[in-house]
């Protein structure tokens, strides 16, 4: 998230929080695709991380991009921490360890998504190359220790950094040493949201397997294919992971709001200042728990919006749905991830087929799959068979859905071509992580360093 919200509309009831989510309902002809991707920033001369301050730095990158693009700077105190498109549709932000993120505009098709990401990467390379800076597209920081990783001067990150060790063992790794590709998709009604969230929650581990690309940590294999996926197993389990209530046939906006109400907050923002609030849940906040601690202690809709952005389930509900299971990866995967989910969720017949395929998948077995996929990838066993068989079924449903959606639109656009990286994974029976390990044990002669040159954008 590039910019925290300051909407001062007061909250008078829990129902208003549910209504906020329900306001995301929109007609199908207004459905859009919002794609986000993160990348590690490094100095090409020695593959070291790029700090925030300095002539060749994260802040210099942001200032150079601001001058070139005309996007509005987003600041935290005196520090530039991101850029916002003037129409408010797209944004560039920095993650805690300096990972550079594009939060793309809501677009109509995957071709536009690919064009957007390609233009962004070309633009950041133009600014970065004179500084000797490159960008790496994989899911986990391959060589840097936590101590070597820079910390960005962003107030919400300072609060999270001090809080994470209290609630899980891997939160700092998540913040500082992982990268993801994410897609944000719309829904037309509560029933539509329910089906999409239920299907995508169940299939998120399959996406983790298909996009696994984080087999290295601190210069050596870490025993995982998706180290990033393994990290998410113990970040803060009160606010992340699978949500059991989404497996029910009758859950809705109110269930998500009620769950979110009982998750501890990170902060309350007042007059541009972040007040730590990790000792109270949002429900306690609504009941006056911060009275006497901050002057304006009554909750606002801006507080609710910000709180929703600090929840990390595998599928996150705002006024749209966020698919959060995939590792970061090369450019073609920035296009493949939204294609995969759009094919499954934006065509009615494909969504019905995916719902039928997964209808009797229970919470316990899906959670067990979530625990085994980081290490085993598509070789993980699900219902007595390797997951790769199910992956072939699901990718085919997505392909059929994309083709049907394109026929319905009648625009001659074929989005199914963007599934090609997944077709390659399934044909080879090997993930990108396994390709990287083969290079490490082969041509790279036991070194991880070549990944920076061969997999930079």
Buried (B, 14 or more C-beta within 10 A) or exposed (E): BBBBBBEEEEBEEBEBBBEBBBEBBBEEEEBBBBBBBBBBBBBBEEBBBBBBEEEBBBBBBBBBBBEEBEBBBBEBEEBBBBBBBEEEBBBBBBBBBBBBBBBBBBBBBBBBBBEBBBEBBEBBBEBBEEBEBBBBBBBBBBBBEBEBBBBBBBBBBBBBBEBBEEBBEBBBBBBBBBBBBBBBBBBBEBEBBBBBBBBBBBBBBBBBBBBBBBBBBBEBBBEBBBBBBBBBBBBBEBBBBBBBBBBEEEBBBBBBBBBBBEBBBBBBBBEEEBBBBBEBBBBBBBEEBBEEEEEEBBBBBBBBBBBBBBBBBBBBBBBBBBBBBBBBBBBBBBBBBBBBBBBBBBBBEBBBBBBEBBEEBEBEEBBBBBBBBBBBBBBBEBEEEBBBEBBBEBBBBBBBBBBBBBEEEEEEBBBBBBBEBBBBBBEEEBBBBBBBBEBBEEEBEEEBEBBBEEBBB
